[in-house]
Each structure stands twice: as C-alpha cells, then as structure tokens.
Amino acid sequence: MPLALAALEQRVVSCERCPRLREYCEEVARKRRRMWSEWDYWGKPVPSFGDPGARLLLVGLAPGAHGSNRTGRPFTGDGSGDFLYPALYEAGFASQPKATHRGDGLRLLDAWITAVGRCAPPGNKPLPAELANCAPYLDEEVAALPRVRVIFALGKIAFDGIVGHLIRTGQIARRGPLQFGHGVCYAIPGGRFLMASYHPSLQNTNTGKLTREMMLDVLAEARTRIGERRN
C-alpha cells in the first residue's frame, strides 16, 4: 500500500474526534450480540479497503454496528456486504463473493471502498458535525487515489459527501445539477464520473427498492466508463 494511504489508515483507526461515536462503538464491542459472543469486536474507526491503484472508488455511509464495527473491514459481516460483494464479484471488481472477516482472502480488483463516516453511528445516522469531522479523511484519501475514474456513491448521504468533497477542494463552485438518484452519472473534473446507487441496506434490498439486477446494471455502466479490466 502506498505510504500516503497507509499513514491515513493509521490515523483513521486511532481517531477520537467524535466522542459519541467512540463511546457507542466501544459499548457495542463490549456487549456484542449473542450470535457473535465469541468474536473479538474491532470496535474502532474502520479503515478503507481495496486496490491502491483502483479506478473505481465506492463510497458508503458508515460501518454497521455488528458488521464492520465487528470485523474491521467495510461492508463485511452484515446484510449490506452480503448483497454488495457478490455483485462486485460478478462485475469483476472482487476476487470472491463472500466477505466474512479481514482474513478471508477477499481482494478488490481495480476498486477501493471507503465511507463518509468511519465509525458506526447509533441508528445508522451520523450527525452532520460527525460527518464534518470525517470529511478531511475523505479529501486526503481521494487525493491519494490518482487513478480513480469513477466515484460510485452508495446512497444519498455518501453522494452528498462526495459533492461536499468536490466543493471543499475547489473542484466545483456549487452543487449545480449534481442530484442523487439511482443510476445517475455525472461528468466531474479530472476526467472522472460521479455515479450513484441506492444504498445496499437490508431495508432497500429486502423491499425490492434495490435489486441485484439494478446494482449490476450500474456496475456495468461503471465498467464502461472505466474501460476494460486490468490484467
């Protein structure tokens, strides 16, 4: 991993900027769920994951209390990941469809996964001030991934976080036409594209708001924007 990304990961994991979130994550890690009672929960801010040379950057909302906050890897160990990783595998962005823990052998191929929030929030709802505390990490991370050609937001909060990043870093002056919607695709500075999908939460996937076919269609469009798979 490039030094800039490795150093960023270390600072993310040791971050204490949001006392409410740190207290919540640590409490969840202490109490655990009965089905995970034998697990040593991660319980810290969750670092990003993937291929440092990625051309696809996926951006989520925040870790799940008993998913990423337990396993220490984005979208690993919960229903969202059970939906997302098989789709990434079928689209050629993951080495396997299963994501259970950090040592399960999963690799991302030409893709990197991050989030606008790095700690599991109560009720899956980070406060605006907490997202603002995480924003500098996102800015630094995007700058350290120079090969990215498609930024793929998973859900509206992630989409708004990327729009905020573009404004903060002076790449655009205002939001303009950049509005969230499933399957949207916008050209953004740097020869890149901003795309979006509904978040792969159980609330969306169990109700049919987001289906496997819908996700695969958007990933196919991302593949078209990126180009052929790397060898």
C-alpha positions in Angstrom: 0.0 0.0 0.0 1.4 3.5 -0.8 2.7 5.3 2.2 0.1 8.1 2.0 -2.8 5.6 2.2 -1.0 3.5 4.9 -0.4 6.6 7.1 -4.0 7.8 6.6 -5.3 4.3 7.6 -3.3 4.5 10.9 -4.7 8.0 11.7 -8.3 6.9 10.9 -8.0 3.8 13.2 -6.7 5.9 16.1 -9.2 8.8 15.6 -11.0 10.2 18.6 -12.7 13.2 17.1 -16.3 12.1 17.8 -16.8 11.1 21.5 -20.4 10.0 20.9 -19.4 7.6 18.2 -16.3 6.3 20.0 -18.4 5.5 23.1 -21.1 3.8 21.1 -18.7 1.6 19.1 -16.9 0.6 22.2 -20.1 -0.2 24.0 -21.3 -2.4 21.1 -17.9 -4.2 21.1 -18.2 -4.9 24.9 -21.8 -6.1 24.9 -21.8 -7.9 21.5 -24.7 -9.8 20.1 -25.3 -13.3 21.4 -24.6 -14.8 17.9 -21.2 -13.0 17.9 -20.4 -13.6 21.6 -17.1 -15.4 20.7 -15.9 -12.6 18.5 -13.3 -10.0 19.5 -15.0 -7.0 18.0 -12.9 -4.4 16.1 -14.7 -1.5 17.9 -12.5 1.2 16.3 -12.9 3.5 13.3 -12.9 1.3 10.2 -10.2 1.9 7.6 -10.8 1.7 3.9 -10.1 -1.4 1.8 -9.1 -2.4 -1.7 -6.6 -1.9 -4.5 -4.5 1.3 -4.2 -4.4 1.5 -8.0 -8.2 1.4 -8.2 -10.1 3.2 -11.0 -13.4 2.6 -9.2 -13.9 4.3 -5.8 -17.0 3.1 -3.9 -18.2 5.3 -1.1 -20.6 4.1 1.6 -22.3 5.7 4.6 -20.7 4.3 7.7 -19.8 1.0 9.4 -22.6 -1.2 10.7 -22.6 -1.8 14.5 -22.3 -5.6 14.2 -20.9 -5.6 10.7 -17.8 -3.5 10.0 -17.6 -2.4 13.7 -17.2 -6.2 14.4 -15.0 -7.3 11.6 -12.9 -4.1 10.9 -13.5 -4.0 7.2 -16.1 -2.1 5.1 -19.3 -4.0 4.2 -18.0 -7.1 5.9 -20.1 -9.3 8.1 -23.6 -7.9 7.6 -26.5 -7.9 5.1 -25.3 -4.9 3.1 -22.0 -6.7 2.4 -23.8 -10.0 1.6 -25.5 -8.1 -1.2 -22.7 -5.9 -2.4 -19.7 -8.2 -2.6 -21.4 -10.9 -4.8 -22.4 -8.0 -7.2 -18.8 -6.7 -7.2 -17.6 -10.3 -7.8 -19.9 -10.8 -10.8 -18.8 -7.4 -12.2 -15.2 -8.3 -11.9 -14.3 -6.0 -9.1 -13.8 -8.6 -6.3 -11.9 -11.9 -6.1 -14.7 -13.8 -4.4 -18.3 -13.2 -3.5 -18.0 -13.8 0.2 -16.9 -11.3 2.8 -16.8 -12.6 6.4 -13.7 -11.3 8.1 -10.4 -9.5 7.4 -8.5 -12.7 6.8 -11.0 -14.4 4.5 -8.8 -13.9 1.4 -11.1 -11.3 -0.3 -9.3 -8.9 -2.6 -10.8 -6.0 -4.5 -9.7 -5.7 -8.2 -9.4 -2.2 -9.6 -11.7 -1.0 -6.8 -11.4 0.8 -3.4 -14.1 1.0 -0.7 -14.4 3.9 1.7 -17.1 5.8 3.6 -18.1 9.3 4.6 -18.2 8.1 8.2 -15.6 5.8 9.7 -17.4 4.9 13.0 -20.7 3.0 13.4 -23.3 5.6 14.4 -26.4 4.9 16.7 -29.4 4.1 14.5 -27.1 4.3 11.4 -27.5 8.1 11.5 -24.2 10.1 12.0 -24.7 13.7 13.0 -23.7 16.4 10.5 -20.9 17.5 12.8 -19.6 13.9 12.9 -19.6 13.7 9.1 -17.7 17.0 9.0 -15.1 15.6 11.3 -14.5 12.7 8.9 -14.5 14.9 5.8 -10.8 15.7 5.8 -10.0 12.0 5.7 -12.1 11.6 2.6 -10.4 14.6 0.9 -7.0 13.2 1.7 -8.0 9.7 0.5 -9.3 10.8 -2.9 -6.1 12.8 -3.4 -4.1 9.6 -2.7 -6.0 7.6 -5.3 -5.0 9.3 -8.6 -6.1 6.5 -10.9 -9.8 6.8 -9.9 -12.1 7.4 -12.9 -15.5 6.6 -11.4 -16.6 7.6 -7.9 -19.6 5.4 -7.0 -21.8 6.7 -4.1 -23.8 4.1 -2.3 -26.8 6.1 -1.0 -27.7 9.8 -0.8 -25.5 10.6 2.2 -22.5 9.2 0.5 -23.4 11.1 -2.7 -23.8 14.4 -0.8 -20.4 13.7 0.9 -18.7 13.4 -2.4 -20.4 16.6 -3.7 -19.2 18.3 -0.5 -15.7 17.0 -1.2 -15.7 18.5 -4.7 -16.8 21.9 -3.3 -14.4 21.9 -0.4 -11.4 21.1 -2.6 -12.3 23.8 -5.1 -13.1 21.3 -8.0 -16.6 22.8 -8.4 -18.1 26.1 -7.2 -21.6 24.8 -6.2 -23.7 21.7 -6.3 -25.4 22.7 -9.6 -27.0 19.7 -11.4 -25.5 17.1 -9.1 -28.6 15.5 -7.6 -28.8 12.0 -6.1 -30.7 9.2 -7.9 -30.2 5.6 -8.6 -28.2 5.1 -11.7 -27.3 8.8 -12.2 -23.9 9.5 -13.9 -22.3 13.0 -14.0 -19.0 14.1 -15.5 -16.9 15.8 -12.9 -13.5 17.5 -13.0 -10.4 15.4 -13.7 -12.0 13.3 -16.5 -13.9 11.4 -13.9 -17.6 10.4 -13.4 -19.8 10.5 -10.3 -22.3 7.7 -10.2 -24.8 6.6 -7.6 -26.9 3.7 -6.4 -29.4 3.2 -3.6 -27.6 2.0 -0.5 -27.4 -1.8 -0.3 -29.1 -1.8 3.1 -31.4 -4.6 4.1 -34.2 -2.0 4.2 -33.7 -1.4 0.4 -32.8 -4.9 -0.7 -35.4 -6.8 1.3 -38.2 -4.5 -0.1 -37.0 -4.6 -3.7 -36.1 -1.0 -3.8 -32.6 -2.2 -4.8 -32.3 -5.5 -6.7 -29.3 -7.5 -7.8 -30.1 -6.6 -11.4 -30.3 -2.9 -10.6 -26.9 -3.0 -8.9 -25.3 -5.0 -11.7 -26.6 -2.5 -14.3 -24.9 0.4 -12.5 -21.7 -1.5 -12.0 -21.8 -2.4 -15.8 -22.1 1.3 -16.6 -19.1 2.0 -14.2 -17.1 -0.6 -16.0 -17.9 1.0 -19.4 -16.8 4.4 -18.0 -13.6 2.9 -16.6 -12.6 0.7 -19.5 -11.6 -2.9 -19.8 -10.4 -5.0 -16.8 -6.8 -4.7 -16.0 -4.7 -7.8 -16.3 
